[in-house]
Amino acid sequence: MEYMIKTREVETAHMLQVILKEVRLLRNEPTLFFPQDDLKGYAHPERIKRSYRKAVRRYPPLAT
């Protein structure tokens, strides 16, 4: 019984690592889609830039 508990703990720890790795990758994805150069076609380019800067400060991208 004790072996089963330890096995589950190891499986849980491994699953958590896999999930966290995926979350790290997903956190970096929005930077790929954010238009860096030209926001002229958008209705509120300054608002977009301000929101993006605020999000980057609050949730800094992880180094991969």
C-alpha positions, 0 to 999 in steps of 0.5 A: 500500500505504501508503495502505491502511495509513493508511486502516485506521488511520483506520477503526480509530481511528473504530471505537474512538471509536464503541465508547468512546462506547457504553461511556460510555453503558453505564456510566451506565445502571446508575444509571438502574436502581438504586432510589434511594429505597426498598430495603425490599423487598430482603433486604439493603438496606444491603449493596446501598447499600454495594456501590453506593457502592463501585462509584461510588467505583471507577468514577465516572459520566462526565459526559455 
